[in-house]
Amino acid sequence: MTVPAVVNRKTIRKAIATALRTELGSKIQVLYDFQKKTLDKQSPVIVVDSAAADRVTQGINMLLTNSTLYFSIHIFVRYQDLDASPEWTEEKSEDCIDDLEAAISSWILRVGDNTSGDDATRAWLQLYTVGASDMTRALFDGIDYRHEEIPVAVDVGNAV
């Protein structure tokens, strides 16, 4: 029996982060491809982390038929900084997180379109959102951030 090889979630997570880093460029201060304990007072920050895996098997030989890998794309934008020059206000914070969400969502739609893409993205062309984003506030090192989590999934093929 040939044992199928599974696609490692780490590989796809890092590919998503690399592509987003290129896509967002100077719109963000930093992007991490792993969960962070602290944001080191940076803003705006994007974090791509692993969320779950759904590996479907069937039959007596446990043939792996499909894998869907789940990730979260987190946007962190400082709520306000009245001491900054120029002043960073609540309105600028709201506008920034909205602009980043729109840019990320546009990228997801473009990459998820399986009629386009180049060889670098073909491994995860089936990228799509899986539900509503979640908007919360987060506190890191005493700094208040707006936080939005965008859940995404990637259907990957399994080598047999």
Buried (B, 14 or more C-beta within 10 A) or exposed (E): EEEBEBBEBEEBBBBBBBBBBEBBEEEBBBBBBEEBEEBEEBBBBBBBBBBEBEBEEEEEEEBBEEBBBBBBBBBBBBBBBEEEEEEBBEEBBEEBBBBBBEBBBEBBEEBBEEEEBEEEBEBBBBBBBEEEBEEEEEEBEEBBBBBBBBBBBBBBEBEE
